[in-house]
């Protein structure tokens, strides 16, 4: 899932709301950190599930799945869109304490840094080997290029950047029928931009593009434009967020019901109302369709004004805000914690753990767990991650003037 906290640290309140009581701006920023913390908890659930779970069927198969299995997978869909969208918002907030040229340079270098980390630190944490047989372009890849994209657009007003992002989101499904093969030698470029696939780099190395850049670039640009809403006067901001969130969510239901445009995966009535709902809400994630983004970003935006209120018990809110303020550390560390924990658990149960780090070795039968135990390991991973995250959040709070901390 976000790297936006560092981008938005300590923004100055807008001039027109300087009369607002000083307590107001902080809850607003806390709501973004809180939202980001919720998203990252869901992300850890997703990644823990992928490592520990022995799924007997596709969790989103409307005819085979059950409600707990379906919801476990479906709710994790919110991670990547909210992650990318809030990163764009953080980029806008960061620009309020930088000149445009400073902001552009910062976003460019931070984006390239994330791309570099994708194929080094994150790659090793995910695969636990140095093999170049298969590298995977995942979240940091898409976030990094999204920052590079936004860095080139900051010369324009935020609403123009946001409008460009919205157009990309609305129209990219028009490209679904274009096959990579029609581009001949430029086929890899189409895989990078729009369709997941494997690019052969050399005779012994390949790149799996799991996160094509369109429409992630548009999601980040739309988030940048959303920054203007975040900085509105509080009451107006809440009204606009509620209206926008409801509109996007309603648009999802309308377009999905018609089912003519917006998602390659069509839904159909099933044997029961519940299984029909399973089919209805199963939208394409790779790449994210228009309906997938409406389904996830609408409720995300709608939840932000709710989180400005004390609706979550204070201890849980503090836990989530802590995670939300150090997304870089959290995202990188969770791969290592999950992988090392899985190795320790496998060895303790008498299984050879080489399936976790040797390419091509399948998981031994019985080494993984059913869904209830996945939630147990998920809780263990969260508990382990919290303490280094709390420490690093304190470091960043005490050393706001250290420039390189903005890259971590």
ABEGO torsion letter per residue (X at the ends): XXAAAAAABGBBBBAAAAABBAAAAAAAAAAAAAAAAAAAAAAAAAAAAAAABBBABBAABAAABBAAAAAAAAAAAAAAAAAAAAAAAAAAAAAAABBAAAAAAAAAAAAAAAAAAAABAAAAAAAGBABAABBBBBAAAAAAAAAAAAAAAAABBAAAAAAAAAAAAAAAAAAAABBAAAAEAAAAAAAAAABBEBBBABAABBBBBABBAOAAAAAAAAAAAAAAAAABBAAAAAAAAAAAAAAAAAAAAAAAAAGABGBABBBBBBABAAAAAAAAABBBAOBBBAAAAAAAAAAAAAAAAAAABBABBAAAAAAAAAAAABAAAAAAAAAAAAAAAAAAAAAAAGBBAAAAABBGBBBBBGABBBAAAAAAAAAAAAAAAAAAAAAAAAAAAABAABAAAAAX
